[in-house]
Amino acid sequence: MAERSQGDDPLPNVDERVMEARDMVHDTAETADAGRPAGAFVVPVDDDRIAMDDATTTYEVMEPVPILEGKPAFELIDGYLEQKMRPTRRHQALEERWVAALTAWAGNAGEAHAEWRHQFTPPGFRFGSLVPDIAYDTRAALHEMGPSAAEAPPRAPHIAVEILSKGESEDSVMWKVHAYLAGGTRVVFVVDPPKRTAIAYDRRHVAIGQLNATRFGPSDVVSHPLMPRFAFPVDAMFEGLYLGD
């Protein structure tokens, strides 16, 4: 994944409200980096299964960074404020289908929601305020953090789904994938509608900084060892949707 240049303007073509928050966001992110041990990255995870009643693991979390409200939502990605792409009909349909698939799989053991903000500091990363297209958390984790905190959980989701939009930055998407997994997310799915694919990323049995990637295409059924009994046919995922660029 290509690194951003420190000389790049992190907030191009945004309004004055974003510019007013710029210095505060960067100062806070740099403060967090200064207090983090060099090389800290490894996060213990359950390599064999995703426990449906698993309690959350807590990580160092900075004081909340005020993220500007907007539609689409703003995210703090690698110290940069970025606004999400405006969702299309296809994008919203895929979000609804993924929520339905995860809800049917989890039953009463957890919750899946679209555009659910999670804020956390993964080891080795800057503080992130991320809004996955779909986030899933276990009921036990939600109970542990309480109703107020659960509105914007101070932790990585158990499962995250990112649906690619036209023009979306590949660097931003992959930063989020790595940050989710370093922060404790068990599986991240990246859905590419024009290619009719879904890629599942995880960190089972790999060296630090490496990821497993499993690609699912037409006629395949999306599944994962850390999600027993989960099955989502790719053809059903994209059925009836416009899949051009």
Secondary structure by P-SEA (a helix, b strand, c coil): cbbbbccccccccccaaaaaaaaaaaaaaaaaaaacccccccccccccccccbbbbbbcccccccccccccccccccccbbbbcccccaaaaaaaaaaaaaaaaaaccccccccbbbbbbbccccccccccccbbbbcaaaaaaacccccccccccccbbbbbbcccccaaaaaaaaaaaaaacccbbbbbbccccbbbbbbbccccccbbbbbbbcccbbbbbcccccbbbbcccccccccccc
